[in-house]
Amino acid sequence: MKYISTRGQAPSLDFEGVTLAGLAADGGLYVPEAWPQFTRDEIAAMAGLPYAELAARIMTPFVGESLTPQRLRELTAQAYGRFAHAAVTPLRQLDERHWVLELFHGPTLAFKDVALQMLGLLFEEFLARRDDHLTIVGATSGDTGSAAIDAVAGRAKVDIFMLHPHGRVSDVQRRQMTTVIAPNVTNIAIDGSFDDAQAMVKRMFNDKAMTDRFGIAAVNSINWARLMSQVVYYFAAALQLGAPAREVAFAVPTGNFGDVFAGYVAAKMGLPVKRLIVATNINDILHRALSTGDYSAGTVTPTAAPSMDIQVSSNFERLLFDACGRDGAALSAQMAQFDATKDLQLTNAQREAMAALFTSARCEPAQMAQTMRWAYEACGEVLDPHTAIGLYAARAQAGELPADVPVVTLATAHPAKFVDAVERATGVRPPLPARVGDLFEREERCEHLPGTYEAVAAYVADHATPKTGAKEA
Ligand SMILES: N[C@@H](CCOP(=O)(O)O)C(=O)O
């Protein structure tokens, strides 16, 4: 399997290469040169497989020659062995129509663990083959940070610098990052929004002074290996609900568009996905793009669902690429205009291509709280704010779908991560699971830097380990 850049100007890479690369050298994102496909019989044969085995089957065509089948199975068994539920991503029924797919049984209580537990092992595997050192630079609006830190803390040959927007993540989210005191982990709170942090990370991949000295890698969903791992739970859920004989719809609370893009990949691979319902909060760029073609970024407004407080959704570029017939030059021009003006209007062809599978809804704060109350009072489920936004969209859109299509909302985080918002809406204060330990007793360590690229790049340059053979600065 080869991977190509959405902007058409970077060299193609194999799976090992894209895993260690992050962003492509032309500023684009890597995608498989063609979508692998399973036949209906192959999908039917996956029913009932243990999660780790299913993961190995789904990942096999993406991994290509980079891992042997045996080694891939060992890694998925190790990655998913750390989850607190034997099913890894259990499905729970809310009512006749609606289901929630619980993705928060990993070590840091959010769906990011499903991909990052695997990615940490992949980094270790591939680095063991070369005498090299990785400098991971990531941006988080709350959940990616702790999941990535958990996945790489204490590992040899890797340093991680994780940027988060100062004061804009929940207390639990912040402490899950800042209380990990390991020599290879640095947390940096920046003044500004997640979008500012993400822009700095992307700029670093194209800063020759930095890339000449450091082997910079990504843990955000710009890294293809993140998305590959997330495709698996769409298969796991749909198989339990009768796929391939039955179509299934998914509602996905969305910020950076990675999670829902993984659903798109599952559909491309042959999973019968009837609809992908993209749910946003009031930071609604994706809802505007999908409903009116207007992909223009406003300023980020902080909300009670901070992981979705994003206006520039990195992975939307991957969908735009497919929706313009994989024309790298055309997409490169569109993205250059977006980078310069923060405004991009989708072409009619792009809108039509997306409308075949995607719909969207924007959820106001009061609707989010009402949905949390409904789930608790009518179904006995305590949901986190992000999941509630997904369920709001699922219920709003279900009427547009055939009545026999089940609608699965991705439950992206444990409610205890957002305990104050949950208590305000439901009166319930969910406790932190024991696996998180004494989070509020531990020492915190975090740098606080101005929200400028120069300040962050200088800090990383002063503290990171140069790659093998790097020239002195
Ligand atoms: N919502 C994310 C933002 C980063 O997204 P990613 O999927 O690209 O890592 C977070 O919680 O950090």
The ligand as a Tripos MOL2 file, in Angstrom:
@<TRIPOS>MOLECULE
LIG
   12    11     1     0     0
SMALL
NO_CHARGES

@<TRIPOS>ATOM
      1 N1        -10.6080   17.2070   19.7150 N.3       1 LIG1
      2 C1         -9.2090   16.9910   19.7080 C.3       1 LIG1
      3 C2         -8.4920   17.9790   18.8570 C.3       1 LIG1
      4 C3         -7.3670   17.3200   18.1400 C.3       1 LIG1
      5 O1         -7.9020   16.4050   17.2380 O.3       1 LIG1
      6 P1         -7.1390   15.2170   16.5820 P.3       1 LIG1
      7 O2         -8.1490   14.1480   16.4650 O.co2     1 LIG1
      8 O3         -6.6430   15.7130   15.2940 O.co2     1 LIG1
      9 O4         -6.0070   14.8190   17.4740 O.co2     1 LIG1
     10 C4         -8.6500   16.9030   21.1130 C.2       1 LIG1
     11 O5         -9.4090   16.5590   22.0060 O.co2     1 LIG1
     12 O6         -7.5010   17.1700   21.3440 O.co2     1 LIG1
@<TRIPOS>BOND
     1     1     2 1
     2     2     3 1
     3     2    10 1
     4     3     4 1
     5     4     5 1
     6     5     6 1
     7     6     7 2
     8     6     8 1
     9     6     9 1
    10    10    11 2
    11    10    12 1
@<TRIPOS>SUBSTRUCTURE
     1 LIG1         1 GROUP 0 **** ****
